[in-house]
Amino acid sequence: MFPNATADKDSLQGLHDRLRVSAFSIGVMGFVVNAIAYLSIVLLGDVTALITLEVGSYAVVLGLIAFCAYRDVYVQRVLFGGLVAIYITFWLTAFAYAYRQETMLLSLPLVVFVPLLVTMVLPHKLLLGLIPFQFFAMHVYVSEFGLADMGVTWSDPQQFAFSLGLAGFSSVCFLAFAVLAIARTDTDVKLVDLMGDKEHMASVDSLTELLNRRAFLNRLEDHWPPSQGFAIAFLDLDHFKPLNDQYGHQMGDYVLGEVANRLREVPSTLATARLGGDEFAVCCIDPGRQKPAEEAAAELHSRLVVDLQTDIGPISMGVSLGFAVYDESYESLSMLLRAADAAMRRAKSTKSGWATFDHEIDSAALATSSIEFELKAALRSGNIRAAVQPIALTSDMNVTEYELLARWVNSGLEQDPGPAQFIPIAEKQGLLNEMLWVTLSEALDELNFERHRLAINVSPAQLSASDFVDKLLEVLEAHAVSPGSITLEVTEEVVFRNLDRNVEVLNRAREAGMAIALDDFGSGYSSLSMLGALPLDKLKIDQTLIRKAQEDRRSANILNAAITLAQQLELIACVEGVETQEALDQVVAMGADQVQGYFIGRPSLIQTLTGSDV
Ligand SMILES: Nc1nc2c(ncn2[C@@H]2O[C@H](COP(=O)(O)OP(=O)(O)OP(=O)(O)O)[C@@H](O)[C@H]2O)c(=O)[nH]1
């Protein structure tokens, strides 16, 4: 309805907007009623110059109230001032009519009710100020003129008493409105205070009183895309943990507060925030780009590394600072912040104190941080999809099993990240299980388990989740798939981390009907004792062995020995990385039971498999 009107009724702006709407309604409705009344008088042929003057004055004031509300200028002052002007005009014209004996039957009810109607929304101070005027005007009007039109003949004392009564009545009404206005103001003030407190708490870091991450980004978002000379500095204190450990959290808090104070004093900043822990960010603006980025970063860094004076003497606090200056290659604010973060990490790892973002040196780090930033959202929005790679029997080359893999599609990044890029990050962020449930559910829906098994990769961290097997069984049951159709593929890392617990979990999975495969055998330490320690059904021989076996005889013998070892341990021998007919012939001759690799089939999104494949 209004230009720039905000609908946020839960904010200070919301209160203002409500007043604007009220003022606009009062102005427009009052104007319309005024116009209708005037037209009626015109139709009845009773128009006098005084009536035209009165109605014209009202129209001007009401129109002004509506206009100011519409344009959002001096809304409150014009509304309240306008209503007082209407009130005064009403009384002046009422006396003028009476004096000129132009009063009518309705005059008395009008002087009783119109002032009340006009003034009821005024603030309490104005209402209280008008009470003496109202009392006096009512008393004079009624005692001098009021009863004449009603055809009532009262004695002077009767008329005096009646006018005092009406004047008292309207004064009490004004008083009641004033009390209501006080209550209204009180509620509004409390509401505004409450909202102010809430907003303050939600946007400010309680320890340093700097903005928090969300408020920092919100503030900068208002300036995005920025003009030239807009830069973000990302800071992380060095060795803050040992300081905390040695001198206690109180000292740590003091240091954080002092760093915040120094940041507050940095000139030409748009916003300063504590992003969390010992990380801070400053948005610097240098519109004319007077200083090169290196100079600005070095200057900011030197402000921060000055010794801090504490009760236990001076403390020198190291700071790593990354500086990224906006240019058009930054598509979003978060990308610029991550660029500053990447530069900061380089400064930290090289112990250089500060570094400015360099597209060539830091682009890999920026890509990693983009993945870190986007991965969770991708998982939730269904962009992490199930892919499968076939595993075939060497006896008839029938595909009897698929290995479940994850693929990131439609990432919105320059290039969709490959599993080698995002799986380690998912592991670091504790998202591997969530990723497994998402991709597994998709695969369980699509695959035909009468013809195929499904192999699932499980990391030691996933196994150590207390409810892993239960959750897995639950998911299988929900899709009516028997645990007997599932193979869990684990790497030798399960032996190195909490072996007893991992063996217990694998035994439970086996008891439920699942098979266990040791993945990538031959790529790591491949200790033979590990084969005895784990409850296994299958050995998957790492692809490096078949590659080397093609090149020299010694490696071919190692591959042969690995296959023989699996057979002698009564495990299924599956060779990974079979990429050619030659390699296939070689492993078939060695007695492998199963093969996997590009020659059998590349990984493909499960949704793209045709009916006969699944
Ligand atoms: N005193 C205090 N410590 C905090 C607060 N928030 C986080 N920390 C601690 O800050 C430390 C930050 O961790 P890191 O940045 O990894 O520690 P660091 O020693 O600075 O490591 P580097 O950055 O690699 O030098 C952790 O030990 C947190 O417990 C806080 O509000 N007050």
The ligand as a Gaussian input file, in Angstrom:
#p B3LYP/6-31G(d) Opt

LIG

0 1
 N       38.238000     -17.972000      27.111000
 C       37.483000     -18.340000      26.092000
 N       37.889000     -19.318000      25.246000
 C       37.113000     -19.658000      24.201000
 C       35.867000     -19.048000      23.969000
 N       35.310000     -19.609000      22.847000
 C       36.190000     -20.533000      22.405000
 N       37.281000     -20.579000      23.207000
 C       38.455000     -21.443000      23.079000
 O       39.231000     -20.959000      21.999000
 C       40.034000     -22.019000      21.496000
 C       40.054000     -21.869000      19.992000
 O       40.624000     -22.978000      19.397000
 P       41.789000     -22.893000      18.313000
 O       41.618000     -21.704000      17.432000
 O       41.839000     -24.226000      17.668000
 O       43.038000     -22.708000      19.266000
 P       44.448000     -22.085000      18.934000
 O       45.333000     -22.526000      20.046000
 O       44.302000     -20.610000      18.741000
 O       44.894000     -22.788000      17.590000
 P       45.584000     -22.063000      16.363000
 O       44.553000     -21.120000      15.820000
 O       45.919000     -23.166000      15.419000
 O       46.791000     -21.334000      16.878000
 C       39.420000     -23.322000      22.011000
 O       40.263000     -23.873000      22.974000
 C       38.127000     -22.875000      22.703000
 O       37.827000     -23.629000      23.855000
 C       35.433000     -18.025000      24.895000
 O       34.356000     -17.419000      24.760000
 N       36.262000     -17.701000      25.914000

